[in-house]
Amino acid sequence: MAKLNGTAVDKNGDKSKYNIPQYKFLLDAPFRISHKCCDYMKKKPAKQYEKETGRLPIVATMAEESNLRLQKWLKHGCNAFDLKRPMSAPMSFWSENDVLEYLFKYELDYAECYGKIIPKLDKEQIEGQITIYEATNDYRGCQFCTTGCKRTGCIFCLFGILQDKDRIIKLEKEDKRLADYVLNGGEYDNEGMWIPTNKGLGYIKILDFLKENGLDIPY
């Protein structure tokens, strides 16, 4: 509650970086919010497969993606075989730019939704302008970006939407039928909570509620 009220402090007595008072309104949202979807859609099937086959996972998580992943890598390394659920994370010390540079350098195939991998423009450069890296064909030290999606994940997930506000718009361009399913449908249950139906997830109601409270996500 202290984090939701914006009053939590760190060990130095400063306001915690984990304070999130801007999301307190979600306590009164007319829909349920949970991280359990990921458990049922991704984690439980993977764990069940491991149990049935005796195989262990190799994952592509990177330490730079979150403080939790960084701490886990610092403690266990890339091959965390001493965990209750042993796994290998060989890309832990890679950065996002390392991945883009590797794909670019070796001309490897990757999902079309990312668009093209190109050198990132400096702040003073104009879009479409040739960078020094392209002009010299020397990409050492270059920072790369994609022209399409920056990240992909579960199409139906709104967590992290503020870091990718055009996610629904992009989905409409990629797959209008699927976007319609995400946005439309839905109904109120007997407790007055907005829930999905077999016609769709009803995200229009959710996005409109967010907009009313200052979080404008286009669709």
N, C-alpha and C positions, 0 to 999 in steps of 0.2 A: 504493500500500500504506500510505503514511503516513496518508492520509485514512481508509482502512478501519480502521487501528489507532487513529485518533483523535489522532495526534501531529503532524499537519501544522500549520504556523504561518503567519501572514500576514506582511507586510513589517514590521509593528511588533513581531513576536515573540510575538503573542497567538495562542491557538488559532484555527485557521481555521474560519470558519463553514461550510466545505464538508466538515468531518470527518463521517464516517458510520460510526462503529464499530458502531452498532446493526444495520447491514446486512451485517456481515462473514460472518455465518452462511450467507448466500446463496451463498457460494463453494462450500459443500458441499451445496447443494440437489440433490435427485434429479431435477431438471428443468433444461432449458437456459433461459437468460435472455438476451435480445438486444433491441436497438432496431431490428433489421433489418426487422421486420414492417412498420413504418411506411414504410420505403423501398419495399417491394414493393406494399403496399396503397394508398399515397397518392402518394408522391413520384415514383416511376418512371413511373406512368401519366400524371401531370401533365406531367412533363418530356417524355415521348414525344409527348403532345398538342401541346405547344409546338413541338417539333421538326417535327412533321408539318404544322402550320398556320401557323407563324410568329407566332402570337399570344403575348402576354406576360401574366403573371398579375397580377391585382389581388387582394390578400389583406387580411383584416380583423384581422391581428395588431396588438396594442397594446404600447407600450413598457413599460407597468406589469406586463406578464405575466412578464417575466424580465429578468435583468440583461443577458443576451445581446441581447435585442430592444431594450433601452434603449440599449445601446452602438451597435448597428447604426443605430438611428434618429438618435442624436446625430451619427454620422459621415456618414450618407448622406441623412438627411431622409426625407420620405414617398415621394418618387419616386427610387428607387435605380437610376437608368439607367446608372450607371457600373460596376455590378457585372458579373461574368462572366455571371450570370443576372439580367438586368434585371427589376425588378418594381416595382409601385406598392403602397404600404401606406398609404392615405389616412387610416386610423383610428389611426395610430401614437400620436398625442397625446391620443386619447380615453381616458377611464378607464372601468372597468366601470360605475360609477355614471352616467357620461354616457350610456351606451347605454341603461340601464334608464330613466333620466329621459326620454330622447328617445322611447322606445317608449310610456311612460306618458303623456307630454304630448300626443303626436300620435295616441294610440290606434291604433297600428299592429299588424298581425297578427304573431304569432310562434309558434313551436312550442309545442304544448299541454303538453309534458313540463316546461316551466318553471313551470307553474301561473300564479298571478297575480303581478303586480308591485305591491308594497305598500311604504309607508314602513317603514323599519327601526325597531324598537322600541329605546329606550334601555334600559340595563341595569336601571334601577329600575322599568321599566314591566312590566305584566302582559300576557301574550299575549291578544289580542282587544280590548285597550283602544284607544280612539281616540287618535291622536296629535294634537299641536297643528297639524300640517300639514293633516290631514283635517278638523279642527274649523274651521279658518279658510279652507280651500280655497286655501291659499297654500303652494306646494311649493318655494319658493326656499330653497336650502341643504339640502334634504331628502336623506337617504341612503336609497336604495331597496334592496329585496331581493326574491327570488322565493319563492313558497310551495312550488314544486316543485323540480326540479333546479336547482342553482346553475350548473353547467356541463354540457355534453354533449361527447362525443367518440366514439372508437371503442368500441363496446359490448364488444369482446373484450379491451380493454387494461386491465392491472392497474397500470400505472405511475401514480403519483399517487393510488393507492387510499386512502392514509392521510389525504388531504384530502377524501375523499368515501367514507367507510366504508360507507355504506348503498347504494352503487351497485348491488350485486347484488340487494339487497332491492327496490330501486326497479324493477330490470329484471324481477323476478318479478311485480311488480304490473302493469307495463306490457305484458309479453309473456311469459307463462309458458312457451310452447313454445320461445322463443329462450333463456330462462333455463335450461331443461332441457338444451339443447344446450351451453351454456357450462359448466354444472356437471358433467354426466355424460359418460360415454364415457371414452376414454383407455386407454392400456396402456403397459407397460414395453417398451422396445426391447431389442435384443441387447446394449446397453451398460449396461442397468439404469437408463436414463433414462425418465421419464414423458413420453409424447408424446400428441398428439391422435389420434383415430381418426375414421372416418366417422360414428360414433355420437355424437361430441361432443368437446369440448376437455378434459374431465376436470379442471376447475378445483377440484373438491372436494378432490382430493389436494393441490393447491397451497395452497389456503386452510387446510387442516388442518395442513400443514407450517409455514405462517406462524404459526398459532395456537400450535403447540408451541414456537415460538421467540419468543413474546411479542407478536406482531402479530395481534390478534384482529379478523378481518373477518367480520361476520355474513353468513349466507346461509340 
